[in-house]
Amino acid sequence: MEPRDSKTFDGKVADLIAATHHLDISHILVLRRLTLADPEARRWATERQLAVVFNVILAKAAERIGPDRLRDARRQGFLPLLPHDDGSREEDAEVLWGIARQLLGPPGPDELEDIMPRSPLPPTGPEADSGGLFSRGAVAAPPKTLRAPGSMKEPPPLFAAQLAPGERKKTAQPRRPLAAAATPDPQLAAAEPVVEDKPFVDFPTLFDDTLCAYATKIVRLMRINGPSRGIRVPFLIAPEFSQVYVEVLRRFVLPQMRASRHLQALSISYNWAEVGGDKVIEILQAGEVNNPILHNWDTRWLAFRSAKGDKGDKGGRKGPKAEDNPWPLFREDATRGLYEPPDERHIVLLKDLIRYEPEALAKCGRELAQLYEQEFSPNARQEQAREGAFRDGIMKWAQKLPDHVGEMFAIRCFFDQPKCDGHFMRKLVNNFGRSDSERRRNAPFLVDFVQTLTE
Protein backbone atom coordinates (compact mmCIF):
# COMPACT_ATOMS: atom_id res chain seq x y z
CA MET A 1 0.00 0.00 0.00
CA GLU A 2 1.36 3.42 -0.97
CA PRO A 3 2.13 5.76 1.95
CA ARG A 4 -0.34 8.58 2.47
CA ASP A 5 0.63 12.25 2.73
CA SER A 6 0.47 13.15 6.42
CA LYS A 7 -0.35 16.79 5.69
CA THR A 8 -3.28 15.79 3.52
CA PHE A 9 -4.42 13.35 6.21
CA ASP A 10 -4.23 16.00 8.94
CA GLY A 11 -6.21 18.45 6.81
CA LYS A 12 -8.92 15.93 5.96
CA VAL A 13 -9.24 14.86 9.61
CA ALA A 14 -9.55 18.49 10.68
CA ASP A 15 -12.30 19.00 8.06
CA LEU A 16 -14.15 15.90 9.29
CA ILE A 17 -13.99 17.00 12.93
CA ALA A 18 -15.25 20.47 12.01
CA ALA A 19 -18.04 19.10 9.80
CA THR A 20 -19.31 16.69 12.45
CA HIS A 21 -19.02 18.88 15.51
CA HIS A 22 -22.74 19.67 15.63
CA LEU A 23 -24.10 16.46 14.05
CA ASP A 24 -25.96 13.84 16.05
CA ILE A 25 -24.80 10.23 16.21
CA SER A 26 -27.15 8.88 13.55
CA HIS A 27 -25.96 11.44 10.98
CA ILE A 28 -22.31 10.74 11.85
CA LEU A 29 -22.93 7.02 11.27
CA VAL A 30 -24.36 7.78 7.82
CA LEU A 31 -21.35 9.96 7.03
CA ARG A 32 -19.07 7.15 8.24
CA ARG A 33 -20.68 4.68 5.84
CA LEU A 34 -20.36 7.07 2.92
CA THR A 35 -16.73 7.91 3.68
CA LEU A 36 -15.69 4.28 4.06
CA ALA A 37 -17.37 3.46 0.74
CA ASP A 38 -15.86 6.45 -1.10
CA PRO A 39 -12.85 5.47 -3.27
CA GLU A 40 -11.55 9.04 -3.01
CA ALA A 41 -11.16 8.64 0.76
CA ARG A 42 -8.64 5.83 0.15
CA ARG A 43 -6.34 8.36 -1.46
CA TRP A 44 -5.63 10.01 1.90
CA ALA A 45 -6.36 7.33 4.53
CA THR A 46 -6.61 3.57 4.96
CA GLU A 47 -9.83 1.88 6.09
CA ARG A 48 -8.29 1.29 9.51
CA GLN A 49 -7.33 4.96 9.86
CA LEU A 50 -10.84 6.08 8.84
CA ALA A 51 -12.37 3.72 11.39
CA VAL A 52 -10.18 5.17 14.15
CA VAL A 53 -11.03 8.73 13.13
CA PHE A 54 -14.76 8.08 13.21
CA ASN A 55 -14.49 6.21 16.51
CA VAL A 56 -13.00 9.34 18.06
CA ILE A 57 -15.66 11.55 16.45
CA LEU A 58 -18.48 9.26 17.64
CA ALA A 59 -16.99 9.10 21.14
CA LYS A 60 -17.08 12.90 21.28
CA ALA A 61 -20.71 12.90 20.09
CA ALA A 62 -21.57 10.27 22.73
CA GLU A 63 -19.98 12.43 25.41
CA ARG A 64 -22.15 15.33 24.27
CA ILE A 65 -25.40 13.44 24.82
CA GLY A 66 -24.32 12.39 28.30
CA PRO A 67 -23.88 9.02 30.02
CA ASP A 68 -27.53 8.66 31.09
CA ARG A 69 -28.89 8.94 27.56
CA LEU A 70 -26.13 6.70 26.19
CA ARG A 71 -26.86 4.04 28.83
CA ASP A 72 -30.58 4.23 28.06
CA ALA A 73 -29.84 3.78 24.34
CA ARG A 74 -27.69 0.75 25.12
CA ARG A 75 -30.60 -0.81 27.02
CA GLN A 76 -32.58 -0.50 23.79
CA GLY A 77 -29.84 -1.99 21.61
CA PHE A 78 -28.90 1.53 20.38
CA LEU A 79 -32.01 1.61 18.19
CA PRO A 80 -32.75 5.28 19.09
CA LEU A 81 -29.29 6.32 17.86
CA LEU A 82 -29.15 4.32 14.63
CA PRO A 83 -30.03 5.76 11.19
CA HIS A 84 -33.62 5.04 10.11
CA ASP A 85 -32.58 3.12 6.99
CA ASP A 86 -31.70 -0.58 7.17
CA GLY A 87 -28.29 -0.41 5.54
CA SER A 88 -25.34 -1.55 7.68
CA ARG A 89 -27.25 -1.21 10.95
CA GLU A 90 -25.43 -4.23 12.35
CA GLU A 91 -22.05 -2.62 11.72
CA ASP A 92 -23.29 0.70 13.14
CA ALA A 93 -24.47 -1.05 16.30
CA GLU A 94 -21.13 -2.83 16.68
CA VAL A 95 -19.34 0.51 16.58
CA LEU A 96 -21.67 1.96 19.24
CA TRP A 97 -21.25 -1.10 21.48
CA GLY A 98 -17.50 -0.50 21.48
CA ILE A 99 -17.83 3.22 22.21
CA ALA A 100 -20.33 2.65 25.00
CA ARG A 101 -18.06 0.06 26.55
CA GLN A 102 -15.20 2.56 26.40
CA LEU A 103 -17.21 5.35 28.02
CA LEU A 104 -19.52 3.43 30.38
CA GLY A 105 -17.79 0.11 30.90
CA PRO A 106 -19.61 -3.23 30.39
CA PRO A 107 -23.34 -3.33 31.20
CA GLY A 108 -24.23 -4.60 34.67
CA PRO A 109 -26.55 -7.54 35.35
CA ASP A 110 -29.57 -5.27 35.84
CA GLU A 111 -28.88 -3.49 32.55
CA LEU A 112 -28.41 -6.78 30.69
CA GLU A 113 -31.91 -7.82 31.70
CA ASP A 114 -33.29 -4.71 29.97
CA ILE A 115 -31.31 -5.02 26.74
CA MET A 116 -33.75 -5.83 23.96
CA PRO A 117 -33.29 -9.18 22.15
CA ARG A 118 -33.97 -7.42 18.86
CA SER A 119 -30.74 -5.48 19.19
CA PRO A 120 -28.91 -5.40 15.85
CA LEU A 121 -25.79 -6.74 17.56
CA PRO A 122 -25.20 -8.45 20.90
CA PRO A 123 -22.69 -7.35 23.50
CA THR A 124 -19.45 -9.33 23.32
CA GLY A 125 -16.87 -10.37 25.88
CA PRO A 126 -17.77 -10.96 29.54
CA GLU A 127 -21.19 -9.33 29.24
CA ALA A 128 -22.14 -11.80 26.49
CA ASP A 129 -21.30 -14.69 28.78
CA SER A 130 -23.43 -13.32 31.62
CA GLY A 131 -26.34 -12.07 29.60
CA GLY A 132 -26.72 -14.68 26.87
CA LEU A 133 -26.23 -14.41 23.13
CA PHE A 134 -28.50 -12.61 20.74
CA SER A 135 -29.34 -13.26 17.13
CA ARG A 136 -26.81 -12.21 14.59
CA GLY A 137 -26.60 -13.09 10.94
CA ALA A 138 -23.47 -13.76 8.93
CA VAL A 139 -22.23 -12.20 5.75
CA ALA A 140 -21.41 -14.72 3.06
CA ALA A 141 -17.88 -14.50 1.71
CA PRO A 142 -16.57 -15.50 -1.70
CA PRO A 143 -14.01 -18.29 -1.98
CA LYS A 144 -10.57 -17.25 -0.83
CA THR A 145 -8.03 -16.32 -3.47
CA LEU A 146 -4.29 -16.71 -3.16
CA ARG A 147 -2.57 -13.83 -1.41
CA ALA A 148 1.05 -13.03 -0.81
CA PRO A 149 2.20 -13.95 2.73
CA GLY A 150 2.56 -11.01 5.03
CA SER A 151 1.37 -9.20 8.09
CA MET A 152 -2.28 -9.27 8.99
CA LYS A 153 -2.40 -5.61 9.88
CA GLU A 154 -1.29 -2.24 8.71
CA PRO A 155 0.74 -0.03 11.05
CA PRO A 156 -1.73 1.63 13.44
CA PRO A 157 -2.48 5.30 12.69
CA LEU A 158 -0.97 7.73 15.16
CA PHE A 159 -4.24 9.54 15.60
CA ALA A 160 -3.45 11.00 19.02
CA ALA A 161 -0.54 12.88 17.47
CA GLN A 162 -2.88 14.41 14.88
CA LEU A 163 -5.30 15.94 17.37
CA ALA A 164 -5.10 19.46 18.66
CA PRO A 165 -2.77 19.83 21.68
CA GLY A 166 -5.73 20.28 24.04
CA GLU A 167 -7.26 16.99 22.91
CA ARG A 168 -4.21 14.74 23.35
CA LYS A 169 -4.39 14.44 27.11
CA LYS A 170 -8.01 13.32 26.89
CA THR A 171 -7.21 10.46 24.52
CA ALA A 172 -3.92 9.33 26.02
CA GLN A 173 -4.09 6.00 27.81
CA PRO A 174 -1.84 5.16 30.77
CA ARG A 175 0.77 2.52 30.00
CA ARG A 176 0.71 -0.70 31.97
CA PRO A 177 3.31 -3.43 32.28
CA LEU A 178 2.68 -6.23 29.79
CA ALA A 179 2.48 -9.01 32.37
CA ALA A 180 0.07 -7.07 34.60
CA ALA A 181 -2.23 -5.77 31.85
CA ALA A 182 -5.84 -6.88 32.29
CA THR A 183 -7.43 -8.65 29.33
CA PRO A 184 -11.21 -8.04 29.10
CA ASP A 185 -11.78 -10.59 26.34
CA PRO A 186 -12.37 -14.01 27.96
CA GLN A 187 -10.70 -15.86 25.07
CA LEU A 188 -7.64 -13.65 25.32
CA ALA A 189 -7.59 -14.17 29.07
CA ALA A 190 -7.77 -17.95 28.63
CA ALA A 191 -4.85 -17.82 26.19
CA GLU A 192 -2.74 -15.57 28.43
CA PRO A 193 0.34 -17.52 29.54
CA VAL A 194 1.34 -17.47 33.17
CA VAL A 195 4.08 -14.84 33.51
CA GLU A 196 5.73 -14.53 36.87
CA ASP A 197 5.81 -11.02 38.26
CA LYS A 198 9.52 -11.14 38.93
CA PRO A 199 11.94 -8.24 39.27
CA PHE A 200 14.01 -7.10 36.32
CA VAL A 201 17.20 -9.13 35.94
CA ASP A 202 18.72 -8.14 32.59
CA PHE A 203 17.69 -7.35 29.03
CA PRO A 204 18.26 -10.88 27.62
CA THR A 205 15.93 -12.41 30.22
CA LEU A 206 13.29 -9.73 29.72
CA PHE A 207 13.48 -9.98 25.92
CA ASP A 208 13.25 -13.78 25.79
CA ASP A 209 10.48 -14.05 28.39
CA THR A 210 8.39 -11.34 26.71
CA LEU A 211 8.55 -12.75 23.18
CA CYS A 212 7.98 -16.32 24.39
CA ALA A 213 4.91 -15.25 26.38
CA TYR A 214 3.54 -13.28 23.42
CA ALA A 215 4.08 -16.18 20.99
CA THR A 216 2.49 -18.60 23.45
CA LYS A 217 -0.62 -16.44 23.73
CA ILE A 218 -1.07 -16.38 19.94
CA VAL A 219 -0.59 -20.14 19.54
CA ARG A 220 -3.02 -20.88 22.38
CA LEU A 221 -5.71 -18.82 20.68
CA MET A 222 -5.55 -21.14 17.67
CA ARG A 223 -5.21 -24.60 19.22
CA ILE A 224 -8.05 -27.10 19.54
CA ASN A 225 -9.78 -27.18 22.92
CA GLY A 226 -10.57 -30.90 23.05
CA PRO A 227 -8.57 -34.08 22.44
CA SER A 228 -7.42 -34.87 18.91
CA ARG A 229 -9.05 -38.34 19.10
CA GLY A 230 -6.05 -39.96 17.43
CA ILE A 231 -6.27 -37.72 14.35
CA ARG A 232 -3.08 -36.00 13.24
CA VAL A 233 -3.77 -32.26 13.18
CA PRO A 234 -1.67 -29.45 11.67
CA PHE A 235 0.99 -28.18 14.05
CA LEU A 236 -0.55 -24.71 14.46
CA ILE A 237 -3.65 -26.06 16.23
CA ALA A 238 -2.01 -28.95 18.12
CA PRO A 239 -2.31 -28.48 21.92
CA GLU A 240 1.30 -29.58 22.42
CA PHE A 241 2.85 -27.26 19.83
CA SER A 242 3.19 -24.14 22.01
CA GLN A 243 5.73 -25.81 24.30
CA VAL A 244 8.06 -27.02 21.56
CA TYR A 245 7.72 -23.70 19.71
CA VAL A 246 8.90 -21.84 22.82
CA GLU A 247 11.75 -24.33 23.26
CA VAL A 248 12.86 -23.69 19.68
CA LEU A 249 12.71 -19.94 20.31
CA ARG A 250 14.85 -20.17 23.42
CA ARG A 251 17.43 -22.54 21.91
CA PHE A 252 17.68 -21.59 18.23
CA VAL A 253 16.14 -18.16 17.64
CA LEU A 254 16.31 -15.61 20.47
CA PRO A 255 19.94 -15.98 21.65
CA GLN A 256 21.23 -15.52 18.10
CA MET A 257 18.93 -12.54 17.59
CA ARG A 258 20.29 -10.83 20.69
CA ALA A 259 23.83 -11.26 19.38
CA SER A 260 23.06 -8.95 16.43
CA ARG A 261 24.28 -5.38 16.56
CA HIS A 262 20.72 -4.07 16.15
CA LEU A 263 19.51 -5.71 19.35
CA GLN A 264 22.71 -4.99 21.23
CA ALA A 265 22.07 -1.33 20.45
CA LEU A 266 18.45 -1.76 21.51
CA SER A 267 19.52 -3.27 24.84
CA ILE A 268 21.17 0.03 25.85
CA SER A 269 18.59 2.35 24.28
CA TYR A 270 16.10 2.27 27.18
CA ASN A 271 15.97 1.86 30.91
CA TRP A 272 14.49 -1.63 30.62
CA ALA A 273 13.97 -1.95 34.35
CA GLU A 274 11.51 0.94 34.01
CA VAL A 275 9.83 0.38 30.62
CA GLY A 276 9.62 -3.42 30.95
CA GLY A 277 8.43 -5.98 28.42
CA ASP A 278 5.63 -3.70 27.27
CA LYS A 279 8.22 -1.72 25.32
CA VAL A 280 9.41 -4.87 23.54
CA ILE A 281 5.88 -5.54 22.29
CA GLU A 282 5.45 -1.88 21.33
CA ILE A 283 8.58 -2.04 19.14
CA LEU A 284 7.49 -5.40 17.72
CA GLN A 285 4.13 -3.96 16.64
CA ALA A 286 5.52 -0.67 15.31
CA GLY A 287 5.56 -1.86 11.68
CA GLU A 288 7.86 -3.58 9.23
CA VAL A 289 10.11 -0.64 8.29
CA ASN A 290 13.43 -0.47 10.17
CA ASN A 291 12.11 -2.76 12.88
CA PRO A 292 15.13 -4.29 14.69
CA ILE A 293 13.11 -7.12 16.25
CA LEU A 294 11.24 -8.23 13.13
CA HIS A 295 14.31 -7.87 10.91
CA ASN A 296 16.46 -10.16 13.05
CA TRP A 297 13.53 -12.48 13.75
CA ASP A 298 12.99 -13.04 10.01
CA THR A 299 16.72 -13.41 9.36
CA ARG A 300 16.99 -16.07 12.03
CA TRP A 301 14.07 -18.16 10.71
CA LEU A 302 15.29 -17.92 7.12
CA ALA A 303 18.66 -19.28 8.26
CA PHE A 304 16.96 -22.63 8.88
CA ARG A 305 16.50 -23.23 5.15
CA SER A 306 18.71 -25.74 3.38
CA ALA A 307 21.50 -24.19 1.35
CA LYS A 308 21.54 -24.87 -2.39
CA GLY A 309 24.46 -26.00 -4.47
CA ASP A 310 26.56 -27.75 -1.86
CA LYS A 311 29.01 -30.05 -3.70
CA GLY A 312 29.14 -32.59 -0.91
CA ASP A 313 25.40 -33.21 -1.08
CA LYS A 314 24.08 -35.32 -3.94
CA GLY A 315 20.79 -33.47 -3.91
CA GLY A 316 22.49 -30.12 -4.16
CA ARG A 317 21.17 -29.07 -0.75
CA LYS A 318 22.68 -28.89 2.70
CA GLY A 319 20.63 -28.49 5.85
CA PRO A 320 21.55 -26.37 8.90
CA LYS A 321 24.30 -27.60 11.20
CA ALA A 322 23.20 -30.02 13.94
CA GLU A 323 23.60 -27.39 16.67
CA ASP A 324 21.58 -24.93 14.62
CA ASN A 325 18.78 -27.17 13.33
CA PRO A 326 15.30 -27.00 14.94
CA TRP A 327 13.59 -29.48 12.58
CA PRO A 328 14.52 -32.69 14.46
CA LEU A 329 13.13 -31.20 17.65
CA PHE A 330 9.85 -30.37 15.88
CA ARG A 331 9.65 -33.88 14.41
CA GLU A 332 10.32 -35.61 17.73
CA ASP A 333 7.64 -33.60 19.52
CA ALA A 334 5.14 -34.18 16.70
CA THR A 335 5.73 -37.93 16.95
CA ARG A 336 4.97 -37.85 20.68
CA GLY A 337 2.02 -35.48 20.30
CA LEU A 338 0.58 -37.13 17.17
CA TYR A 339 0.40 -34.02 14.98
CA GLU A 340 1.82 -32.98 11.63
CA PRO A 341 5.20 -31.29 12.25
CA PRO A 342 6.38 -28.13 10.54
CA ASP A 343 9.30 -28.21 8.13
CA GLU A 344 11.07 -25.84 5.77
CA ARG A 345 7.89 -25.35 3.74
CA HIS A 346 6.30 -23.70 6.77
CA ILE A 347 9.01 -21.17 7.65
CA VAL A 348 6.77 -18.27 6.60
CA LEU A 349 4.03 -19.46 8.96
CA LEU A 350 6.47 -19.99 11.83
CA LYS A 351 8.00 -16.53 11.51
CA ASP A 352 4.69 -14.75 10.92
CA LEU A 353 3.12 -16.07 14.13
CA ILE A 354 4.18 -13.02 16.15
CA ARG A 355 2.68 -10.76 13.47
CA TYR A 356 -0.84 -12.08 14.09
CA GLU A 357 -3.18 -9.88 16.12
CA PRO A 358 -4.35 -11.70 19.27
CA GLU A 359 -7.54 -9.63 19.34
CA ALA A 360 -8.49 -10.71 15.81
CA LEU A 361 -7.86 -14.38 16.60
CA ALA A 362 -9.93 -14.17 19.77
CA LYS A 363 -12.76 -12.43 17.92
CA CYS A 364 -12.73 -15.12 15.22
CA GLY A 365 -13.03 -17.93 17.78
CA ARG A 366 -15.74 -16.10 19.72
CA GLU A 367 -17.82 -15.22 16.65
CA LEU A 368 -17.66 -18.72 15.19
CA ALA A 369 -18.79 -20.18 18.51
CA GLN A 370 -21.72 -17.73 18.60
CA LEU A 371 -22.75 -18.48 15.02
CA TYR A 372 -22.59 -22.24 15.65
CA GLU A 373 -24.82 -21.91 18.71
CA GLN A 374 -27.30 -19.65 16.93
CA GLU A 375 -27.62 -21.99 13.93
CA PHE A 376 -27.55 -25.41 15.60
CA SER A 377 -28.58 -24.97 19.25
CA PRO A 378 -30.01 -21.51 19.99
CA ASN A 379 -31.04 -20.86 23.57
CA ALA A 380 -34.35 -19.39 24.71
CA ARG A 381 -33.20 -15.80 24.23
CA GLN A 382 -31.94 -16.32 20.68
CA GLU A 383 -33.57 -16.43 17.29
CA GLN A 384 -32.24 -19.31 15.23
CA ALA A 385 -29.74 -18.18 12.62
CA ARG A 386 -30.40 -18.95 8.98
CA GLU A 387 -29.07 -22.17 7.49
CA GLY A 388 -25.46 -21.77 6.40
CA ALA A 389 -24.68 -18.82 8.70
CA PHE A 390 -21.95 -20.76 10.50
CA ARG A 391 -20.37 -21.89 7.21
CA ASP A 392 -20.45 -18.33 5.89
CA GLY A 393 -18.80 -17.14 9.09
CA ILE A 394 -15.93 -19.55 8.52
CA MET A 395 -15.51 -18.30 4.95
CA LYS A 396 -15.61 -14.68 6.06
CA TRP A 397 -12.80 -15.21 8.55
CA ALA A 398 -10.81 -17.23 6.01
CA GLN A 399 -10.85 -14.07 3.88
CA LYS A 400 -10.03 -11.66 6.72
CA LEU A 401 -7.21 -13.55 8.43
CA PRO A 402 -3.74 -14.15 6.96
CA ASP A 403 -3.06 -17.08 4.65
CA HIS A 404 -3.93 -20.48 6.19
CA VAL A 405 -5.07 -19.09 9.55
CA GLY A 406 -8.75 -19.22 8.61
CA GLU A 407 -8.51 -22.84 7.51
CA MET A 408 -6.87 -23.68 10.85
CA PHE A 409 -9.95 -22.34 12.63
CA ALA A 410 -12.11 -24.39 10.25
CA ILE A 411 -10.23 -27.56 11.22
CA ARG A 412 -10.52 -26.60 14.89
CA CYS A 413 -14.30 -26.55 14.54
CA PHE A 414 -14.21 -30.28 13.71
CA PHE A 415 -12.95 -30.97 17.24
CA ASP A 416 -14.83 -28.24 19.10
CA GLN A 417 -18.32 -28.42 17.52
CA PRO A 418 -20.31 -31.70 17.38
CA LYS A 419 -22.14 -30.87 14.13
CA CYS A 420 -18.85 -30.31 12.26
CA ASP A 421 -18.43 -33.97 11.33
CA GLY A 422 -16.70 -35.44 8.29
CA HIS A 423 -19.71 -34.77 6.06
CA PHE A 424 -19.76 -31.09 7.07
CA MET A 425 -16.00 -30.72 6.53
CA ARG A 426 -16.10 -32.30 3.06
CA LYS A 427 -18.85 -29.89 2.02
CA LEU A 428 -16.98 -26.97 3.58
CA VAL A 429 -13.76 -27.57 1.66
CA ASN A 430 -15.64 -27.17 -1.64
CA ASN A 431 -16.17 -23.50 -0.76
CA PHE A 432 -12.43 -22.84 -1.09
CA GLY A 433 -12.32 -23.38 -4.84
CA ARG A 434 -14.06 -24.80 -7.89
CA SER A 435 -11.38 -27.37 -8.69
CA ASP A 436 -9.12 -29.65 -6.67
CA SER A 437 -6.07 -27.61 -7.62
CA GLU A 438 -7.71 -24.33 -6.61
CA ARG A 439 -8.90 -25.79 -3.29
CA ARG A 440 -5.43 -27.12 -2.53
CA ARG A 441 -3.89 -23.77 -3.41
CA ASN A 442 -6.27 -21.83 -1.16
CA ALA A 443 -6.59 -24.29 1.74
CA PRO A 444 -3.87 -26.96 1.61
CA PHE A 445 -4.04 -27.85 5.32
CA LEU A 446 -7.82 -28.25 5.23
CA VAL A 447 -7.69 -30.38 2.06
CA ASP A 448 -5.09 -32.71 3.59
CA PHE A 449 -7.04 -32.93 6.84
CA VAL A 450 -10.34 -33.77 5.15
CA GLN A 451 -8.67 -36.53 3.16
CA THR A 452 -7.70 -38.27 6.42
CA LEU A 453 -11.29 -38.36 7.72
CA THR A 454 -13.12 -41.66 7.42
CA GLU A 455 -16.49 -40.78 8.99
Buried (B, 14 or more C-beta within 10 A) or exposed (E): EEEBEEEEBBEBBEEBBEEBEEBEBBEBBBBBBEBBEEEEBBEBBBEEBBBBBBBBBBBBBBEEBEEEEBBBBBBBBBBEBBBEEEEBBBBBBBBBBBBBBEEBEBBEEEBBEEBEEEBBBBBBBEBBEEBBBBBBBBEEBEBBEEEEEEBBBEBEBEBBEBBEEEBEEEEEEEEEEBBEEEBEBBBBEBBBBEBEEEEBEEBEEBBBBBBBBBBBBBBBBBBBEEEBEEBBBBBBBBBBBBEBBBBBBBBBBBEBBBEBEBBEEBBEBBEBEEBBBBBBBEBBBBBEEEBBBBBBBBBBBEBBEBEEEEEEEEEEEBBBEEEEEBBEBBEEBBEEBBBBBBBEEBBBBBBBBBBBBBBBBBBBBBBBBBBBBBBBEBEEEBEEBEEEBBBBBBBBBBEBBBBBBBBBBBBBBBBBBEEBEEEBBEEBBEBBBEEEEBBBBBBBBBBBBBEEEEE
